[in-house]
Amino acid sequence: MKNIVLFIILLLSVNFSFAQTIYVNVENLNDNKAVLSSLSGEKISFVDSVSAINKKEFNFSLDNRQSGIYRLAFNSKTWLDFIYDNEDIEIKTDANNIIDSLKVVHSESNKIYCEFIKLNKEYKTKSELLQMDFLNFR
């Protein structure tokens, strides 16, 4: 019994000792650097700069960082928000249309977040169309 408890503790400590990796693949990206920031409400805090492995692949870790929402900004108009929850993350997208081409390969939290972002975009589009119809109807 004592050996089983020690084995479980050892197994759990080994499992949590590996850094979680974040892999982001962005097609059609012109920059090979990105700025990593954390988001808290409306506050954006610089975390680090990240260099691409090649022109489209970013691979980094958030060791010793809190769980939360982070932003990987490729330039002032192109960025990707993601949830870091101490799990591995793999995301693929296209710089020409980040939200519509966004595909979360690995990370359940980010899959749910991605669905929410896409639904929110659809809602805003439909709402704008209804407002235009209402104004044209008057």
C-alpha positions in Angstrom: 0.0 0.0 0.0 2.8 2.4 0.9 4.5 1.7 -2.4 1.4 2.4 -4.4 1.0 5.8 -2.7 4.6 6.7 -3.4 4.2 5.5 -7.0 1.1 7.7 -7.5 2.9 10.7 -6.0 5.9 10.1 -8.2 3.7 9.8 -11.3 1.9 13.0 -10.6 5.1 14.9 -9.9 6.6 13.7 -13.2 3.5 14.7 -15.1 3.5 18.2 -13.8 7.2 18.8 -14.2 7.0 19.1 -18.0 6.4 22.5 -19.4 3.3 22.9 -21.5 4.1 23.9 -25.0 2.2 26.3 -27.2 2.4 25.8 -30.9 0.9 28.4 -33.3 1.0 28.0 -37.1 0.1 31.1 -39.0 0.0 30.8 -42.8 0.7 33.9 -45.0 2.5 35.7 -42.2 5.0 38.3 -43.3 6.7 38.8 -39.9 8.9 36.3 -38.1 8.5 38.0 -34.7 5.5 38.4 -32.4 4.7 40.0 -29.1 3.2 37.9 -26.4 1.0 39.8 -23.9 -1.4 38.8 -21.1 -4.9 40.2 -21.1 -6.8 41.2 -17.9 -10.0 43.1 -18.5 -9.0 46.0 -20.7 -5.4 45.9 -19.6 -2.7 44.4 -21.9 0.6 43.6 -20.3 3.8 42.7 -22.2 5.1 39.3 -21.4 7.8 38.5 -24.0 8.7 38.7 -27.7 8.6 35.4 -29.6 10.6 34.5 -32.7 9.2 32.2 -35.3 10.9 28.9 -36.1 10.3 29.7 -39.7 8.0 32.4 -41.1 4.8 30.8 -39.9 5.5 28.6 -36.8 5.8 29.8 -33.3 6.6 27.4 -30.5 7.0 28.6 -26.9 6.2 27.8 -23.3 4.6 29.9 -20.6 6.6 28.4 -17.7 5.7 29.9 -14.3 2.9 32.0 -15.8 -0.7 32.2 -14.5 -3.5 30.7 -16.4 -5.5 33.2 -18.3 -6.0 34.8 -21.7 -2.9 35.7 -23.7 -2.4 37.6 -27.0 0.1 36.8 -29.7 0.3 40.0 -31.8 2.0 39.7 -35.2 1.6 43.4 -35.9 -0.7 46.2 -34.8 -3.7 44.8 -36.8 -3.1 41.1 -36.6 -3.3 39.1 -33.4 -4.5 35.9 -31.9 -6.0 35.5 -28.5 -5.9 32.2 -26.7 -6.5 30.6 -23.3 -3.6 29.2 -21.3 -4.7 26.7 -18.7 -1.5 24.7 -18.1 -2.3 22.4 -21.0 -0.6 21.9 -24.4 -2.0 24.1 -27.1 -1.8 23.7 -30.9 -3.5 26.3 -33.1 -3.5 26.8 -36.9 -4.8 29.8 -38.7 -4.2 32.2 -41.7 -3.0 35.8 -41.2 -5.4 37.0 -43.9 -8.4 36.0 -41.8 -7.4 34.8 -38.4 -10.9 34.2 -36.9 -12.6 32.4 -39.9 -9.6 30.2 -40.6 -8.9 29.4 -36.9 -8.5 25.7 -36.2 -7.7 24.5 -32.7 -5.9 21.1 -33.0 -5.2 20.6 -29.3 -6.8 22.3 -26.3 -10.4 21.9 -25.2 -10.6 25.3 -23.6 -9.4 27.0 -26.8 -11.9 25.0 -28.9 -14.7 26.3 -26.8 -13.3 29.8 -26.8 -13.0 29.6 -30.6 -16.6 28.5 -31.0 -17.7 31.5 -28.8 -15.6 34.0 -30.8 -17.1 32.7 -34.1 -20.7 32.7 -32.7 -20.1 36.3 -31.4 -18.9 37.4 -34.8 -22.0 35.9 -36.5 -24.2 37.6 -34.0 -22.6 41.0 -34.6 -22.9 40.5 -38.4 -26.6 39.6 -38.2 -27.3 42.4 -35.8 -25.7 44.9 -38.1 -27.7 43.6 -41.0 -30.9 43.9 -39.0 -30.0 47.5 -38.1 -29.3 48.3 -41.8 -32.7 46.8 -42.8 -34.4 48.8 -40.1 -32.9 52.0 -41.2 -33.7 51.3 -44.8 -37.3 50.4 -43.9 -37.9 53.8 -42.3 
